[in-house]
Amino acid sequence: MLDELAKAGRYLGQSMRLMVGVPEYSTYVTHMETNHPDQPVMSYEEFFRERQEARYGGNGRIGRCC
């Protein structure tokens, strides 16, 4: 039962992060190691910054066109 609660908590946390636009770093690392083993993996800080810029735009832009 405790194992099931922990699993539900992980899924809830993942769902909440995805709802606000923060993808899982561990999913990214697994994807890179599996599909692109010849390419370097970004650090968590680089990954977070890249995802924020992709979502909200870089260069000081606040809004999006669409």
C-alpha positions in Angstrom: 0.0 0.0 0.0 2.8 2.4 0.9 4.5 1.6 -2.4 1.3 2.5 -4.3 1.0 5.8 -2.5 4.6 6.7 -3.4 3.9 5.8 -7.0 0.7 7.9 -7.0 2.7 10.8 -5.5 5.3 10.6 -8.2 2.6 10.6 -10.9 0.9 13.5 -9.3 4.1 15.5 -9.1 4.9 14.8 -12.7 1.4 15.8 -13.8 1.6 19.1 -11.9 5.0 19.9 -13.4 3.8 19.1 -16.9 0.7 21.3 -16.3 2.8 24.3 -15.6 5.3 23.5 -18.4 8.2 22.0 -16.5 9.1 18.7 -18.1 10.9 15.9 -16.3 14.7 16.2 -16.4 15.1 12.4 -15.8 12.9 11.7 -18.8 15.1 14.0 -20.9 18.3 12.3 -19.6 16.9 8.8 -20.4 15.8 10.0 -23.9 19.3 11.4 -24.6 21.1 8.3 -23.4 18.8 6.0 -25.4 18.4 8.0 -28.6 21.4 10.3 -28.8 24.3 8.7 -27.0 26.8 10.6 -29.0 25.5 14.0 -27.9 26.2 15.7 -24.5 23.4 15.8 -21.9 22.6 19.3 -20.5 22.9 19.9 -16.8 19.7 20.4 -14.9 20.3 24.2 -14.8 20.8 24.3 -18.6 17.8 22.1 -19.2 15.6 24.2 -17.0 16.7 27.5 -18.7 16.3 26.0 -22.2 12.7 24.8 -21.4 11.8 28.2 -19.9 13.1 30.0 -22.9 11.3 27.6 -25.2 8.0 28.2 -23.4 8.2 31.9 -22.7 10.7 33.1 -25.3 14.2 34.5 -24.8 15.7 37.9 -25.4 13.6 39.6 -22.6 10.3 38.9 -24.3 7.4 38.6 -21.9 4.5 37.5 -24.1 4.0 35.1 -27.0 2.4 35.9 -30.3 0.0 33.0 -30.2 
